[in-house]
Amino acid sequence: MTSGDYRIESSHPIASLLLPTSGEQQYFVRDRALAVTVAAKSTTLPTGQEIRVVHVPTGEVVFRKRSVRRPEQPDE
């Protein structure tokens, strides 16, 4: 495939420092390990929504996670 064999996707905007632009709902990459790593380190806006990595040729979901809100650190 020309655009990438793996799609990182969500029904909500994806935010990550590892992506060239944040706020899109899907990104295409060629490498499975890279796709899973980026998805694992990403969050959604608003938080709490699912992020998936899909193998585009087969449609198989190879990774999924729900973005979780991290508890606030107490002030000291």
VENJO-V663215 format. One record per run of one state. SS is the DSSP state (h for helix, s for strand, l for the rest). FROM is the first residue (numbers start at 1). TO is the last residue. Records with the same first field share a line. If there is no record, write none. Layout:
SS: FROM-TO ; FROM-TO
This chain:
l: 1-5 ; 10-12 ; 16-25 ; 30-31 ; 41-42 ; 46-49 ; 56-59 ; 67-76
s: 6-9 ; 13-15 ; 26-29 ; 43-45 ; 50-55 ; 60-66
h: 32-40
